[in-house]
Amino acid sequence: MLGSRLPAALAATRLRSAACRASFALVLALATLYACMPDDEQSADQRVPAAASQAGAPAAESAVLHLLRIESVSDSDGPLQTRWGDLAVTPSKDSASRYDILWSGAVVAAMPARSFVLARRAEFTDRDVVVGFANCPEDVAVCSYWQPVWIVLRPNTRPLVLRYGNLFSGGRRAEVSADHTGVNVELGLWDGAHRSAKLTPRNEVRLASRPGEPGRADRATCRAVADALEYCTLARRCDSFEASSSAVPPGTRRALSQLFHTTTGIDAQQFVLFCNTSCRLGFTPSRRMIARDVCRGALPLQWARGDLGWLSREVYTGRSS
């Protein structure tokens, strides 16, 4: 999955004796005794809440919507025609990182983004709701995540544009659905929880989540973990995870951090422990040991830990850090 070819200097680390592997297991066992001591700052209160609500625009008068139809849309063929006017989203003439939202030819909102696409339109008796996805509100080198944007169109009313910085999806083709309770966007798995965001009839966006099921990492993910651990043997200092993993290339960090956030197969605490131990000993454990101990599944509260370094903070999400 990481795709990058390991340096030739790493080839030797794959060929170690059984005695070295046994030494690794012994050192790892001793380190685990320390790492598994209770953490006074960790508590069950850090679990992802079952639901959260964010205020949208002023409340609309309708408490229930009457859905007529929902369809896929695109602005690639020109403005989107609706019952009350034409909607268009175009790159701004003034900025390369901004899109303008036009309603019947007039700019009604500016959207910070390097890319923007329209995806679905839900047509109700009293309004249309168009859902699009914007990414990268800032000029960053790597951008993997998209933020949903709800555009509410009503007769004789300026369009309402809703976008929240803490809502994001791993892909612009996130599933969008609609019924009498609103327009829902499935945001996917993030930090151990499946998330969705719904625009209600009162123009409020409500975030819901449910815990993801921990499970063993697939082969590609575990291979990415093992490849990253190889770099830990090249570090010159091993007194912290940041030091032990200093030789891990930026691209490898981003790929592994994305897996940490969007899967439940990596035991992050064990990865940090294996990296530190590999650095101190100068070689990595067997792939079988990595699969058994690191790729066995995530711990329930690991995303709330503050000692995972770049593993938990590397991926760009559009949120302020």
KEKE-3310 file (N, C-alpha, C; in steps of 0.2 Angstrom, whole numbers, plus 5000, padded with zeros to 4 digits):
npx = (5004:5010:5019:5032:5049:5059:5075:5091:5099:5091:5089:5097:5091:5081:5086:5089:5095:5088:5091:5092:5079:5073:5079:5073:5060:5061:5066:5055:5045:5049:5048:5034:5028:5030:5024:5011:5006:4994:4986:4984:4977:4969:4952:4935:4927:4932:4927:4919:4905:4888:4880:4880:4876:4875:4872:4863:4857:4845:4830:4819:4802:4796:4794:4794:4799:4794:4798:4801:4810:4826:4842:4857:4869:4878:4890:4897:4892:4888:4877:4867:4850:4836:4820:4818:4829:4845:4859:4877:4894:4909:4927:4936:4939:4948:4956:4966:4963:4949:4931:4917:4900:4886:4871:4858:4867:4873:4885:4884:4890:4907:4918:4931:4942:4952:4947:4930:4915:4899:4886:4873:4856:4842:4825:4812:4795:4795:4808:4824:4838:4855:4869:4886:4904:4919:4936:4952:4953:4964:4980:4988:5001:4997:4981:4967:4955:4937:4925:4908:4895:4880:4868:4855:4840:4827:4811:4812:4821:4838:4851:4855:4870:4879:4892:4904:4919:4923:4918:4920:4924:4931:4931:4925:4914:4905:4891:4875:4859:4841:4826:4810:4815:4826:4842:4855:4872:4884:4899:4909:4921:4930:4943:4939:4925:4909:4903:4890:4881:4867:4857:4843:4825:4824:4836:4847:4862:4865:4876:4880:4886:4892:4900:4914:4918:4932:4945:4956:4969:4970:4980:4987:4987:4994:5006:5010:5012:5023:5033:5035:5040:5053:5060:5062:5074:5084:5086:5095:5094:5085:5077:5064:5047:5046:5060:5064:5057:5061:5067:5057:5049:5041:5030:5027:5023:5011:5003:5002:4997:4984:4979:4978:4968:4957:4954:4952:4961:4974:4985:4990:4998:5006:5013:5020:5028:5035:5042:5051:5058:5064:5072:5081:5087:5091:5086:5071:5056:5049:5039:5028:5027:5024:5011:5004:5004:5004:4995:4983:4971:4963:4964:4951:4951:4962:4963:4961:4973:4988:5001:5006:5012:5016:5008:4995:4992:4996:4988:4980:4965:4957:4954:4957:4972)
npy = (4994:5006:5008:5014:5010:5001:5007:5001:4998:4993:4980:4970:4970:4961:4948:4939:4930:4916:4918:4932:4935:4930:4938:4950:4947:4945:4958:4965:4960:4964:4978:4979:4976:4988:4997:4993:4997:5005:5020:5035:5045:5041:5037:5031:5041:5046:5041:5040:5051:5046:5054:5070:5088:5102:5119:5125:5136:5149:5142:5133:5133:5121:5105:5092:5085:5082:5071:5071:5066:5060:5062:5059:5072:5084:5097:5098:5100:5112:5125:5119:5116:5121:5122:5135:5142:5144:5134:5135:5130:5137:5139:5152:5168:5175:5168:5154:5144:5144:5142:5149:5150:5151:5159:5159:5166:5176:5178:5170:5165:5161:5148:5141:5130:5118:5109:5106:5097:5094:5082:5075:5078:5082:5083:5091:5096:5109:5114:5112:5102:5102:5092:5094:5091:5098:5100:5103:5117:5124:5128:5114:5101:5088:5081:5072:5071:5075:5088:5088:5098:5107:5114:5124:5127:5138:5145:5162:5166:5168:5157:5144:5140:5127:5122:5113:5113:5102:5091:5078:5068:5052:5051:5059:5053:5049:5041:5047:5051:5053:5057:5059:5064:5072:5076:5065:5061:5049:5048:5039:5028:5033:5036:5024:5025:5024:5037:5048:5062:5073:5084:5092:5095:5108:5114:5111:5103:5087:5076:5059:5044:5027:5014:5006:4990:4982:4973:4961:4967:4969:4960:4969:4981:4976:4973:4986:4991:4983:4986:5000:4998:4994:5005:5010:5004:5012:5023:5036:5039:5033:5036:5040:5039:5048:5050:5037:5034:5043:5041:5037:5039:5054:5051:5038:5040:5047:5038:5028:5034:5038:5025:5022:5031:5027:5014:4999:4990:4991:4990:5003:5006:4995:4996:5007:5003:4992:4999:5007:4997:4990:5000:5001:4988:4986:4978:4971:4963:4946:4945:4937:4939:4953:4953:4945:4953:4967:4969:4964:4971:4986:4995:5000:5013:5019:5030:5041:5043:5052:5050:5046:5052:5057:5047:5049:5062:5066:5065:5076:5084:5095:5101:5112:5110)
npz = (5000:5003:4993:4991:4987:4998:5005:5000:5010:5020:5017:5023:5036:5036:5037:5049:5063:5073:5086:5087:5085:5096:5106:5103:5106:5120:5125:5121:5128:5141:5139:5137:5149:5156:5147:5148:5160:5171:5165:5172:5166:5157:5153:5153:5149:5138:5127:5110:5108:5107:5099:5092:5090:5079:5078:5064:5052:5055:5062:5051:5046:5044:5051:5046:5031:5014:5003:4986:4976:4973:4966:4956:4953:4943:4939:4928:4915:4915:4923:4936:4934:4943:4951:4955:4950:4943:4948:4951:4953:4953:4949:4958:4951:4957:4966:4968:4977:4980:4978:4969:4973:4963:4961:4950:4942:4950:4963:4978:4988:4994:4993:5002:4995:4986:4977:4971:4970:4964:4970:4974:4973:4982:4981:4987:4993:4996:4995:4988:4991:4988:4988:4990:4988:4996:4996:5005:5012:5014:5007:5005:5004:5003:5002:5007:5011:5011:5013:5017:5009:5011:5001:5002:4993:4990:4986:4981:4991:4997:4994:5006:5013:5020:5029:5039:5048:5056:5050:5039:5025:5020:5006:4991:4986:4995:5003:5000:5006:5007:5016:5024:5036:5033:5025:5023:5025:5024:5032:5035:5042:5056:5068:5075:5075:5066:5056:5053:5045:5046:5038:5045:5044:5050:5046:5054:5057:5061:5070:5070:5078:5078:5087:5079:5074:5081:5072:5064:5055:5037:5024:5016:5024:5035:5030:5026:5039:5043:5034:5037:5050:5047:5044:5057:5062:5057:5063:5073:5086:5100:5110:5111:5103:5093:5090:5087:5076:5066:5054:5046:5030:5025:5016:5019:5032:5031:5024:5033:5045:5040:5038:5052:5057:5049:5049:5060:5063:5068:5081:5089:5101:5102:5090:5092:5102:5096:5086:5094:5100:5089:5085:5095:5095:5082:5073:5065:5071:5067:5053:5056:5070:5070:5063:5073:5085:5082:5071:5076:5080:5085:5100:5111:5116:5110:5101:5108:5115:5119:5116:5104:5094:5077:5071:5075:5071:5058:5046:5035:5038:5037:5049:5062:5071)
capx = (5000:5014:5021:5039:5054:5064:5082:5095:5102:5086:5088:5100:5087:5076:5089:5092:5095:5083:5093:5090:5072:5072:5081:5068:5054:5063:5066:5048:5041:5050:5045:5027:5027:5030:5019:5004:5004:4988:4987:4979:4974:4964:4946:4930:4924:4934:4924:4916:4898:4883:4877:4882:4872:4878:4867:4864:4854:4839:4825:4814:4795:4794:4797:4794:4800:4790:4803:4799:4815:4834:4846:4864:4870:4885:4890:4902:4889:4885:4873:4862:4844:4831:4813:4818:4834:4851:4865:4883:4900:4915:4933:4936:4944:4953:4960:4966:4960:4942:4926:4911:4893:4882:4863:4855:4872:4876:4889:4881:4895:4914:4920:4938:4943:4956:4942:4923:4910:4892:4885:4867:4850:4836:4820:4806:4790:4796:4815:4829:4845:4860:4875:4893:4910:4924:4942:4958:4952:4971:4985:4993:5004:4993:4974:4964:4948:4932:4920:4901:4892:4873:4866:4847:4837:4820:4809:4812:4826:4845:4853:4859:4876:4881:4899:4907:4926:4925:4914:4924:4923:4937:4931:4920:4909:4902:4884:4870:4852:4836:4819:4806:4819:4832:4847:4860:4879:4888:4905:4913:4925:4936:4945:4935:4918:4906:4900:4885:4879:4861:4853:4837:4821:4825:4842:4852:4866:4866:4881:4878:4891:4892:4907:4916:4920:4939:4946:4963:4971:4971:4987:4990:4988:4999:5012:5012:5015:5029:5037:5036:5045:5060:5064:5064:5081:5089:5086:5102:5092:5080:5074:5057:5045:5048:5067:5065:5053:5063:5069:5051:5048:5034:5024:5025:5020:5005:4999:5001:4992:4978:4976:4977:4962:4951:4953:4952:4965:4981:4986:4994:5002:5011:5017:5025:5033:5039:5047:5056:5062:5068:5077:5087:5091:5094:5082:5064:5054:5047:5032:5023:5026:5020:5004:5001:5004:5002:4989:4978:4965:4964:4961:4945:4952:4968:4963:4961:4980:4992:5008:5007:5016:5014:5004:4988:4991:4999:4984:4976:4958:4953:4952:4963:4976)
capy = (5000:5012:5009:5016:5005:5002:5008:4994:4997:4989:4973:4966:4969:4956:4942:4939:4924:4915:4921:4939:4936:4928:4944:4955:4945:4946:4965:4967:4958:4968:4984:4978:4976:4995:5000:4991:5000:5009:5027:5038:5051:5038:5036:5029:5047:5049:5037:5045:5052:5043:5059:5077:5092:5108:5123:5127:5142:5149:5136:5133:5132:5114:5100:5086:5086:5078:5070:5070:5062:5061:5060:5062:5078:5086:5104:5098:5101:5119:5126:5115:5119:5119:5125:5142:5146:5139:5134:5134:5131:5138:5141:5159:5171:5179:5164:5147:5140:5146:5141:5153:5147:5156:5157:5163:5171:5180:5175:5171:5162:5159:5142:5139:5124:5117:5106:5106:5094:5092:5075:5073:5083:5079:5088:5091:5100:5116:5116:5107:5102:5100:5091:5094:5090:5102:5098:5107:5124:5128:5126:5109:5097:5082:5081:5065:5071:5080:5090:5089:5105:5106:5120:5123:5131:5139:5151:5169:5166:5167:5150:5143:5136:5124:5118:5113:5111:5096:5086:5076:5061:5050:5051:5063:5049:5047:5039:5053:5048:5057:5055:5065:5067:5076:5073:5061:5059:5044:5050:5033:5026:5038:5035:5019:5026:5025:5043:5051:5069:5074:5090:5091:5100:5114:5117:5109:5097:5083:5071:5053:5039:5021:5011:5001:4983:4980:4967:4960:4971:4965:4959:4975:4985:4973:4974:4993:4992:4980:4991:5006:4996:4993:5011:5012:5002:5016:5030:5036:5040:5028:5038:5042:5037:5053:5049:5030:5034:5049:5039:5035:5045:5058:5048:5032:5042:5049:5032:5024:5038:5037:5018:5022:5034:5025:5006:4997:4984:4992:4991:5008:5006:4990:4998:5012:4998:4988:5004:5009:4991:4989:5005:4999:4982:4987:4974:4971:4956:4943:4947:4933:4942:4959:4951:4943:4958:4974:4969:4960:4975:4992:4995:5004:5020:5021:5036:5047:5044:5058:5049:5042:5056:5058:5042:5051:5069:5067:5066:5082:5083:5101:5103:5115:5106)
capz = (5000:5004:4986:4990:4988:5004:5003:5000:5017:5024:5015:5028:5042:5035:5037:5056:5066:5077:5092:5087:5086:5103:5110:5102:5110:5127:5126:5120:5134:5147:5138:5137:5156:5157:5143:5150:5167:5170:5163:5176:5162:5152:5156:5149:5147:5131:5121:5105:5110:5103:5095:5093:5086:5078:5075:5057:5051:5059:5061:5046:5049:5043:5055:5042:5024:5010:4998:4979:4972:4974:4960:4956:4949:4941:4936:4923:4909:4915:4929:4938:4933:4948:4950:4957:4948:4941:4953:4948:4957:4948:4952:4958:4947:4961:4970:4965:4982:4982:4973:4970:4972:4960:4960:4944:4939:4955:4968:4984:4993:4992:4997:5002:4993:4980:4972:4973:4966:4966:4970:4974:4974:4985:4979:4992:4990:4998:4994:4985:4995:4984:4992:4986:4993:4995:5000:5006:5012:5014:5002:5008:4999:5003:5004:5006:5014:5008:5018:5014:5009:5010:4998:5003:4988:4991:4981:4984:4996:4996:4995:5012:5012:5026:5029:5045:5048:5059:5047:5033:5023:5016:4999:4989:4983:5001:5001:5002:5006:5010:5018:5027:5041:5031:5020:5027:5022:5027:5033:5035:5048:5058:5075:5078:5074:5059:5057:5048:5047:5043:5038:5047:5041:5053:5044:5058:5055:5067:5069:5074:5077:5082:5087:5074:5077:5080:5069:5062:5049:5031:5023:5014:5030:5040:5026:5027:5046:5044:5030:5041:5056:5045:5045:5064:5063:5054:5067:5077:5093:5101:5117:5111:5097:5088:5088:5084:5069:5063:5047:5042:5026:5025:5012:5023:5038:5029:5023:5040:5049:5037:5041:5059:5058:5045:5050:5067:5063:5070:5088:5089:5106:5100:5084:5095:5106:5091:5083:5099:5101:5083:5085:5100:5094:5076:5068:5066:5073:5061:5050:5060:5076:5069:5062:5079:5090:5080:5067:5079:5081:5089:5107:5111:5117:5107:5097:5113:5118:5117:5115:5098:5089:5070:5069:5076:5069:5052:5041:5035:5038:5037:5055:5066:5076)
cpx = (5004:5018:5029:5043:5058:5071:5085:5098:5097:5086:5091:5096:5082:5079:5093:5091:5090:5085:5091:5083:5070:5073:5076:5062:5055:5062:5059:5044:5042:5047:5037:5024:5026:5024:5012:5002:4998:4990:4982:4975:4969:4958:4941:4926:4926:4932:4920:4908:4894:4881:4879:4878:4876:4872:4868:4861:4848:4834:4820:4807:4793:4797:4798:4795:4796:4795:4799:4803:4822:4837:4853:4865:4877:4885:4895:4899:4886:4881:4868:4855:4839:4825:4813:4824:4840:4857:4871:4889:4906:4921:4933:4941:4949:4957:4960:4964:4953:4938:4920:4905:4889:4875:4860:4860:4875:4879:4886:4885:4902:4916:4927:4939:4948:4952:4935:4919:4903:4890:4878:4862:4844:4830:4814:4801:4791:4803:4819:4835:4850:4866:4881:4898:4916:4930:4947:4956:4959:4975:4990:4995:5000:4986:4970:4957:4944:4927:4913:4899:4885:4871:4858:4844:4830:4818:4809:4816:4833:4847:4856:4864:4879:4887:4902:4914:4927:4921:4918:4923:4930:4937:4925:4914:4905:4894:4880:4863:4848:4830:4816:4810:4825:4836:4853:4867:4883:4896:4911:4916:4930:4937:4940:4927:4915:4902:4895:4883:4873:4859:4846:4832:4821:4832:4847:4856:4868:4871:4880:4884:4889:4899:4908:4919:4928:4940:4953:4964:4972:4978:4990:4991:4994:5006:5015:5015:5022:5035:5040:5041:5052:5064:5066:5071:5086:5090:5093:5100:5086:5076:5067:5054:5046:5055:5067:5062:5056:5065:5063:5050:5041:5028:5022:5021:5012:5000:4997:4996:4985:4975:4974:4970:4956:4950:4953:4956:4972:4981:4992:5000:5008:5015:5022:5031:5038:5044:5052:5061:5067:5073:5083:5091:5094:5091:5075:5062:5051:5040:5026:5021:5022:5013:5001:5000:5002:4996:4983:4971:4967:4961:4956:4946:4959:4968:4963:4968:4983:4999:5010:5010:5012:5009:4997:4987:4993:4994:4980:4969:4954:4952:4958:4966:4979)
cpy = (5006:5013:5011:5010:5006:5003:5001:4993:4993:4982:4968:4965:4963:4949:4942:4932:4923:4918:4928:4940:4935:4934:4949:4953:4946:4953:4968:4966:4962:4975:4984:4979:4984:4998:4999:4993:5004:5016:5031:5043:5048:5036:5034:5035:5049:5045:5042:5045:5049:5048:5066:5082:5099:5112:5125:5134:5143:5144:5138:5132:5125:5109:5093:5088:5081:5077:5068:5065:5064:5058:5063:5068:5080:5093:5104:5100:5108:5119:5121:5118:5117:5123:5132:5145:5141:5140:5132:5135:5131:5140:5149:5162:5175:5175:5157:5142:5142:5144:5146:5149:5153:5154:5162:5168:5175:5176:5176:5168:5160:5153:5140:5132:5123:5113:5106:5102:5093:5085:5073:5079:5080:5085:5086:5096:5107:5118:5110:5108:5098:5098:5090:5092:5094:5099:5104:5114:5128:5124:5121:5104:5090:5083:5075:5066:5077:5082:5091:5096:5104:5113:5119:5129:5132:5145:5157:5170:5165:5160:5150:5138:5133:5120:5118:5110:5104:5090:5084:5069:5059:5050:5056:5060:5046:5046:5045:5050:5053:5054:5060:5068:5072:5073:5071:5060:5055:5046:5045:5032:5031:5037:5030:5020:5027:5032:5045:5058:5070:5081:5089:5096:5107:5117:5116:5103:5093:5077:5065:5048:5033:5018:5006:4995:4982:4973:4967:4964:4966:4964:4965:4980:4983:4974:4981:4994:4989:4984:4997:5004:4995:4999:5013:5009:5007:5023:5030:5037:5036:5030:5040:5039:5041:5052:5042:5030:5040:5047:5037:5040:5048:5054:5042:5034:5044:5043:5028:5027:5038:5030:5018:5025:5031:5017:5005:4991:4985:4993:4996:5008:5001:4992:5003:5008:4995:4993:5005:5003:4989:4994:5003:4993:4982:4982:4973:4964:4953:4946:4943:4937:4949:4958:4949:4948:4965:4974:4965:4964:4980:4991:5000:5011:5023:5028:5042:5048:5050:5057:5045:5046:5057:5053:5045:5058:5070:5069:5073:5081:5089:5104:5107:5111:5110)
cpz = (5000:4997:4986:4991:4994:5001:5004:5006:5021:5023:5020:5035:5042:5036:5044:5059:5071:5084:5093:5088:5093:5107:5109:5106:5117:5129:5125:5126:5140:5146:5138:5144:5158:5154:5145:5157:5166:5169:5167:5172:5158:5156:5151:5146:5140:5125:5116:5108:5105:5098:5097:5088:5085:5076:5068:5057:5055:5057:5056:5050:5049:5048:5052:5035:5020:5003:4991:4976:4975:4969:4960:4951:4948:4938:4930:4916:4910:4922:4930:4938:4939:4946:4951:4954:4946:4946:4949:4953:4952:4952:4952:4954:4951:4966:4968:4971:4985:4976:4975:4969:4969:4959:4955:4942:4944:4960:4974:4990:4990:4996:4996:5000:4986:4975:4975:4968:4969:4966:4970:4975:4977:4984:4984:4989:4991:4997:4990:4990:4990:4989:4988:4991:4991:4999:5000:5006:5013:5009:5005:5003:4998:5005:5002:5008:5011:5013:5014:5014:5007:5007:4998:4998:4990:4987:4985:4990:4994:4998:5002:5011:5019:5026:5036:5045:5051:5056:5040:5032:5019:5009:4997:4987:4989:4999:5004:5001:5008:5011:5021:5033:5039:5026:5023:5022:5026:5027:5033:5042:5050:5066:5078:5078:5067:5060:5051:5050:5043:5044:5039:5043:5044:5051:5050:5056:5061:5065:5073:5073:5081:5081:5081:5077:5075:5076:5066:5056:5043:5029:5020:5019:5034:5036:5026:5034:5046:5040:5034:5047:5054:5045:5052:5065:5061:5058:5072:5084:5094:5108:5117:5104:5091:5085:5084:5077:5065:5055:5043:5037:5026:5022:5016:5029:5037:5028:5029:5044:5046:5039:5048:5060:5054:5045:5058:5067:5066:5078:5089:5095:5105:5094:5087:5099:5101:5088:5088:5100:5095:5083:5089:5098:5087:5071:5070:5068:5066:5059:5054:5066:5075:5067:5068:5084:5088:5076:5070:5080:5085:5096:5107:5111:5114:5104:5102:5116:5115:5116:5109:5092:5082:5068:5070:5073:5062:5046:5041:5034:5037:5043:5058:5071:5082)
residu = (MET:LEU:GLY:SER:ARG:LEU:PRO:ALA:ALA:LEU:ALA:ALA:THR:ARG:LEU:ARG:SER:ALA:ALA:CYS:ARG:ALA:SER:PHE:ALA:LEU:VAL:LEU:ALA:LEU:ALA:THR:LEU:TYR:ALA:CYS:MET:PRO:ASP:ASP:GLU:GLN:SER:ALA:ASP:GLN:ARG:VAL:PRO:ALA:ALA:ALA:SER:GLN:ALA:GLY:ALA:PRO:ALA:ALA:GLU:SER:ALA:VAL:LEU:HIS:LEU:LEU:ARG:ILE:GLU:SER:VAL:SER:ASP:SER:ASP:GLY:PRO:LEU:GLN:THR:ARG:TRP:GLY:ASP:LEU:ALA:VAL:THR:PRO:SER:LYS:ASP:SER:ALA:SER:ARG:TYR:ASP:ILE:LEU:TRP:SER:GLY:ALA:VAL:VAL:ALA:ALA:MET:PRO:ALA:ARG:SER:PHE:VAL:LEU:ALA:ARG:ARG:ALA:GLU:PHE:THR:ASP:ARG:ASP:VAL:VAL:VAL:GLY:PHE:ALA:ASN:CYS:PRO:GLU:ASP:VAL:ALA:VAL:CYS:SER:TYR:TRP:GLN:PRO:VAL:TRP:ILE:VAL:LEU:ARG:PRO:ASN:THR:ARG:PRO:LEU:VAL:LEU:ARG:TYR:GLY:ASN:LEU:PHE:SER:GLY:GLY:ARG:ARG:ALA:GLU:VAL:SER:ALA:ASP:HIS:THR:GLY:VAL:ASN:VAL:GLU:LEU:GLY:LEU:TRP:ASP:GLY:ALA:HIS:ARG:SER:ALA:LYS:LEU:THR:PRO:ARG:ASN:GLU:VAL:ARG:LEU:ALA:SER:ARG:PRO:GLY:GLU:PRO:GLY:ARG:ALA:ASP:ARG:ALA:THR:CYS:ARG:ALA:VAL:ALA:ASP:ALA:LEU:GLU:TYR:CYS:THR:LEU:ALA:ARG:ARG:CYS:ASP:SER:PHE:GLU:ALA:SER:SER:SER:ALA:VAL:PRO:PRO:GLY:THR:ARG:ARG:ALA:LEU:SER:GLN:LEU:PHE:HIS:THR:THR:THR:GLY:ILE:ASP:ALA:GLN:GLN:PHE:VAL:LEU:PHE:CYS:ASN:THR:SER:CYS:ARG:LEU:GLY:PHE:THR:PRO:SER:ARG:ARG:MET:ILE:ALA:ARG:ASP:VAL:CYS:ARG:GLY:ALA:LEU:PRO:LEU:GLN:TRP:ALA:ARG:GLY:ASP:LEU:GLY:TRP:LEU:SER:ARG:GLU:VAL:TYR:THR:GLY:ARG:SER:SER)
# end
